[in-house]
Amino acid sequence: MATTVETQERERVRALLGRVRSEGRAALTAPEGKIIADAYGITVPGEGLARDVDEAVALADRLGGSVVLKIVSPDILHKTDAGGVVVGVSGAQEVRAAFCSIVKNAKAYAPDARIEGVQVQQLVPPGTEVIVGAVTDPTFGKVVAFGLGGLLVEVLKDITFRLAPVTADEASSMLDSIGAAEILKGVRGAPAVDRWALAEQIRRVSDLVTDFPEIAEVDLNPVIASPDGAVAADIRILLSTEEVKPRRRYSRQEILVSMRRLMEPRSVAVIGASNEQGKIGNSVMRNLIDGGFAGEIHPVNPRADDILGRKAYKSVTDVPGEVDVAVFAIPAKFVASALQEVGRKGIPNAVLIPSGFAETGEQALQDEIVAIAEQYGVRLLGPNIYGYYSTWQDLCATFCTPYDVKGPVALTSQSGGIGMAILGFARSTKTGVSAIVGLGNKSDIDEDDLLTWFGEDPHTECIAMHLEDLKDGRAFVEAARATVPRKPVVVLKAGRTSAGARAAGSHTGALAGDDAVYDDILRQAGVIRAPGLNDMLEYARALPVLPAPKGDNVVIITGAGGSGVLLSDAIVDNGLSLMEIPPDLDTAFKAFIPPFGAAGNPIDITGGEPPSTYEATIRLGMEDPRIHALVLGYWHTIVTPPMVFAELTARVVEEFRARGIEKPVVASLAGDTEVEEACAYLFERGVVAYPYTTERPVAVLGAKYRWARAAGLLGGGR
């Protein structure tokens, strides 16, 4: 509960912001920023407002030492650009000259600007310059930022982001999340900065923007960090100029109830079902029937009595009994009226395959169907999608090719083309899926709805999502945080642009490009971000195969020195740790390898060794509890052919699995085309193996480790 003082300060800020907005201003002046900083405990230098030159001299004398003079005008946002800042002034003569110069420059820069005076501020002693700020991100809402500050901030762009509000621990973690983190700890004899004071500046800015959503941006730049504290030498606060309409939110229970009926339906109606081959309505019907869906399938078409041997209905309202899902296969212009009938029938889910809505500029038509759906409580999937697959229900509600290989991977895509790439990959790699879902325009159902469902679905062990944007980033993060402790979530975020930063009014805003914020917030949520489409698909395929590691010690066993070097590079690139082999374990490995081989890590058994050497070293790697993961490097020889290597490796791993000893094992196989068959054999038996690459198996292992840390299974947290 807030104390009386805290409540008074908050009300003081509220009144100030109200006055600024009533004056039609979006930017606060420096003295107004000082009032807010004092209210929230944001440390700033001693300062005052001088309305004339004599006041400036008196203020400088009272503050003592060197001072900084800055123009104060509600119409001049960037003071330096206007020549409105003079640093390091001391003595009455210098103060007078600086005051007059600043006012003259400001009037020349913006002749109509209102000039309220000049801010006289203590000169902060030298230290490490950093930036602390907050922005209102269109996807995630209030986001706090921290990075290297001063003149280099927009050059190096060394900055990290977190969702507001941040805890004290999260604020502290931001100090270690920038590339220049070592500078804060002290380098080349320089002392470390006061980390607590710096983290407190972040946390207090976070509290401010959380308490006052109307604040669009806060910029403390530079903050001078030193062993004695952290002082914001400049504070800039911008207010939002537009009201944001809140998105409708559903409770977790409401989502699970509607998603269960969507993903596990007992009855499906196809609106626009057709007997004519080549029509979408015909393809959807054939896929439902041929796919073996055991529930009821009701074709709806006012001009047909029978479709593919099933009674057709003039309207969905004529269908007997309850219907869980209505699949739309009619032109966009007819969707609204048919959706009215779906609502009156009480059908909870509408799958909108048709295009011709917002993606073609028909936003009003999309808004109309959303309003109808909300009126009747219908959840919308789409429009502009290929449909969806729910394999464990033998449900193929799509006009695309069928797919029925059941497995633990749920895949979603915002794009139809990407959806078909997912389908082709699944078929060519024999990846078992629990679902493939198209999201299209995401007029209603989106990633957080599906993530909530897949998090609870017993058939799903890994979720992979292609997305171009998130409608509600905070809802997604909430769903991800609930899911990640149990299942990996892999995201391919398309559109790595900073276009949204162009109109920003502060350094923080300019640095908060779309991708930079997505990258940090997704990591904060424990999500594994895939760099490309194939990476996303391979992570999704492989992560359910690998057991979770129990520690950080990774050992490479290889038959080729060159592969060992490349695998070692990949270990570093993916944030993994090569184990330092203790003397007793080193001796144990040396007992199995020739004198010209090399123990240590990588363990190079050399290429001419028989299968027994591979088996003995792999067995030792599985047996020693200090080793937590194995990376195997194989190259094709007649002495140990590919399938011989694959069979012995799978046998050893299975033997230890039967004894309750499970470790992630990945393999890189180099050789002739026979290694492809060997890799497929290993994959089917719990060893993630790839031909012709040292990077891919280690990248997959790195993804498994990132999930294990995010899930709290290893040290390091999120």
Secondary structure, DSSP 8 states (H G I E B T S, - for coil): ---HHHHHHHHHHHHHHHHHHHTT-SB--HHHHHHHHHHTT-----EEEESSHHHHHHHHHHH-S-EEEEEE-TT-S-TTTTT-EEEEE-SHHHHHHHHHHHHHHHHHH-TT----EEEEEE-----EEEEEEEEEETTTEEEEEEEE-GGGHHHH--EEEEESS--HHHHHHHHTSSTTHHHHH--TT-----HHHHHHHHHHHHHHHHH-TTEEEEEEEEEEEETTEEEES-EEEEE-SS---------HHHHHHHHHHHHS-SEEEEET--SSTTSHHHHHHHHHHHTT--SEEEEE-TT-SEETTEE-BSSGGGS-S--SEEEE-S-GGGHHHHHHHHHHHT--EEEE----SGGGT-HHHHHHHHHHHHHHT-EEE-SS--EEEEGGGTEEEESS-----EEEEEEEESSHHHHHHHHHHHHHHT--EEEEEE-TT-SS--HHHHHHHHHH-TT-SEEEEEES--S-HHHHHHHHHHHTTTS-EEEEE-----GGGTT-SSHHHHH--HHHHHHHHHHHTT-EE-SSHHHHHHHHHHTTTS---SSSEEEEEES-HHHHHHHHHHHHHTT-EE----HHHHHHHHTTS-TTSB-SSSEE--TT--HHHHHHHHHHHHH-TT--EEEEEEE--SSS-HHHHHHHHHHHHHHHHHTT----EEEEEESSTHHHHHHHHHHHTT-EEEES-SHHHHHHHHHHHHHHHHTTSSTT--
